[in-house]
Amino acid sequence: MIYMIDRTRFGEFIPQLTEMHRLRYRVFKERLNWDVTVSGDLEIDEYDALNPIYLLYCNSAGRVEGGVRFLPTTGPNMLRNSFPALLGPNPAPRSPRIWESSRFSLDIDATSQKTPSGLSQATLELIAGMLEFGVQRDLTDIVTVTDIRIERILRRASVLWRRIHEPQRIGNSIAVAGFASVSQEVVDRVKELGGLYGPVLSEPLQLKETA
């Protein structure tokens, strides 16, 4: 399930948020070897201090196995403030109907259930959760800075994706920025690919009950 946790709930879910930061360390520091800010075995940066909204992907036992971070583009965000080169000649998006996603990550068993698309069900569920988040807030788009490998996954997941500018090498990654269009139609298409039924976003109190 996908659980949405905003600033009003941070104190209730400290263990789960800490595990999310550990997962990000495993994915971005150990696996991908990105130049990220770490504290011990946690990956945490200045954008985590801006009271983002987190989506956590958890298994049936409540273990955090993935997540993504959201910030409004009306304030500081990674694309405008850390990676403006990925905009090329284009202005940074700034709209209450466009939010930025970042730190999309999953750490699941290699034998986890795959779908006919070749993507894991967990991947499609987390993407569907992101799009549901957008629909709930009447967003037109989700903008993100990502690796071209994730860009390919988004396209395989039937996300309507459009690049802002050409990819560029940043550290050991080929990075790109782009928009994912938000609509109920796209949500339904991603869910169909993943064999998902009903809403994927759940009340976080259910996560407490599994802890």
C-alpha positions in Angstrom: 0.0 0.0 0.0 1.0 3.6 -0.4 0.7 5.9 2.6 0.8 9.7 2.4 2.5 11.5 5.3 2.6 15.3 5.5 4.2 17.6 8.1 1.2 17.3 10.5 2.0 13.5 10.8 5.8 13.4 10.9 5.9 12.9 14.7 3.6 9.9 14.4 5.7 8.1 11.9 9.3 8.7 12.9 10.3 5.0 12.5 8.8 4.7 9.0 10.3 8.0 7.9 13.7 7.0 9.3 13.5 3.7 7.4 12.7 5.7 4.2 15.9 7.7 4.7 17.8 4.4 5.2 16.3 3.0 2.0 17.3 6.2 0.1 20.9 5.7 1.4 20.9 2.1 0.1 19.5 3.1 -3.3 21.2 6.4 -4.0 24.5 6.2 -2.1 25.3 2.5 -2.1 23.6 1.2 -5.3 23.8 4.2 -7.6 26.8 5.9 -6.0 25.2 9.4 -6.5 26.8 12.4 -4.8 24.1 12.8 -2.2 24.1 14.2 1.4 24.2 11.5 4.0 24.2 11.4 7.8 25.3 8.0 9.0 23.2 5.4 7.1 20.6 8.0 6.2 20.3 9.9 2.9 18.8 13.3 3.8 19.2 16.7 2.2 18.1 20.3 2.6 14.8 19.7 0.8 13.7 17.3 3.5 13.8 20.4 5.8 11.1 22.1 3.8 8.2 20.0 5.1 7.6 17.9 2.0 4.9 15.4 1.5 6.1 11.8 1.4 4.5 8.8 -0.2 5.7 5.5 1.4 5.4 2.1 -0.3 5.0 -0.5 2.4 4.5 -4.3 2.2 1.7 -6.1 4.1 3.8 -6.2 7.2 4.3 -2.4 7.2 8.0 -2.5 6.1 9.0 0.5 4.0 10.1 -0.7 0.6 9.9 2.5 -1.4 9.0 6.1 -1.4 8.9 9.5 -3.2 9.0 13.1 -2.0 6.8 16.0 -3.1 7.4 19.7 -3.0 5.3 22.5 -4.5 7.0 24.4 -7.3 6.0 27.7 -5.8 8.9 27.3 -3.3 12.4 26.0 -3.4 12.8 22.7 -5.2 15.6 20.5 -6.8 15.0 21.5 -10.4 15.1 25.3 -9.8 17.7 25.4 -7.1 20.0 22.5 -7.6 19.8 21.4 -11.3 18.8 24.5 -13.3 21.1 23.4 -16.1 18.5 20.7 -16.9 16.0 23.5 -17.9 18.1 24.7 -20.8 16.6 28.0 -22.0 13.2 27.2 -20.3 12.0 28.9 -17.1 11.6 26.8 -14.0 8.0 25.8 -13.5 6.2 27.8 -10.8 2.5 27.0 -10.3 0.3 25.7 -7.5 -0.9 23.1 -10.0 2.6 21.7 -10.6 4.5 19.9 -7.9 7.9 18.4 -8.0 8.6 14.7 -7.2 12.0 13.6 -6.2 13.9 10.6 -4.6 11.7 8.0 -6.3 13.1 4.8 -4.9 12.3 1.1 -4.4 14.2 -1.6 -2.6 12.2 -4.8 -3.3 13.1 -8.4 -3.7 14.3 -9.4 -7.1 11.7 -12.1 -7.2 8.8 -9.7 -6.5 5.8 -10.0 -8.7 6.2 -8.8 -12.3 3.5 -7.6 -14.6 3.2 -8.3 -18.4 4.8 -4.9 -19.0 8.0 -6.3 -17.4 7.8 -3.8 -14.5 7.2 -4.9 -11.0 3.8 -4.4 -9.5 5.4 -2.3 -6.7 6.8 0.1 -9.3 3.4 0.6 -11.0 1.7 1.0 -7.6 4.1 3.7 -6.5 3.7 5.5 -9.9 -0.1 5.2 -9.6 0.1 6.6 -6.1 2.0 9.6 -7.4 -0.6 10.3 -10.0 -3.4 9.8 -7.5 -1.7 12.4 -5.3 -1.8 14.7 -8.3 -5.4 14.1 -9.1 -6.4 14.7 -5.5 -4.7 18.1 -5.6 -6.0 19.0 -9.0 -2.5 19.2 -10.5 -1.9 19.4 -14.2 1.6 18.0 -14.0 4.3 16.5 -11.8 7.8 17.7 -12.7 10.9 15.7 -11.8 14.6 15.5 -12.2 15.5 11.9 -12.8 17.9 9.5 -14.4 17.1 8.4 -18.0 16.6 4.9 -16.7 13.7 6.1 -14.6 12.5 8.0 -17.6 12.3 4.8 -19.6 10.3 3.2 -16.7 7.8 6.0 -16.7 7.2 5.6 -20.4 6.8 1.9 -20.1 4.3 2.5 -17.4 2.2 4.6 -19.9 2.9 7.8 -18.1 2.5 10.8 -20.5 6.0 12.2 -20.2 7.6 15.2 -21.9 11.2 16.3 -21.5 12.0 19.9 -20.7 15.4 19.8 -22.3 18.0 17.3 -23.4 19.6 15.0 -20.9 23.0 15.9 -19.3 25.6 14.1 -17.4 25.6 15.0 -13.7 28.2 13.0 -11.8 27.9 9.4 -12.8 24.2 9.8 -14.0 22.6 10.9 -17.2 19.9 13.2 -15.8 16.9 14.7 -17.4 14.0 16.8 -16.2 10.4 16.5 -17.5 6.7 16.7 -16.8 4.4 13.8 -16.1 0.8 14.7 -17.1 -1.7 14.2 -14.3 -5.2 12.9 -15.1 -7.6 10.2 -14.0 -7.2 8.6 -17.4 -3.5 8.1 -16.9 -4.0 6.8 -13.3 -6.5 4.2 -14.6 -4.1 3.1 -17.4 -1.2 2.6 -14.9 -3.4 0.7 -12.6 -4.6 -1.5 -15.4 -1.0 -2.3 -16.3 -0.3 -3.2 -12.7 -3.5 -5.2 -12.0 -4.4 -2.7 -9.4 -8.0 -2.0 -8.3 -9.4 0.8 -6.2 -7.4 3.7 -4.7 -3.8 2.9 -3.9 -3.3 5.8 -1.4 -4.3 4.8 2.1 -4.8 6.6 5.4 -1.4 6.4 7.3 -3.1 5.3 10.5 -3.4 1.9 8.9 0.4 1.9 8.7 0.6 2.4 12.5 -1.6 -0.7 13.0 1.0 -2.9 11.1 4.0 -1.6 13.0 
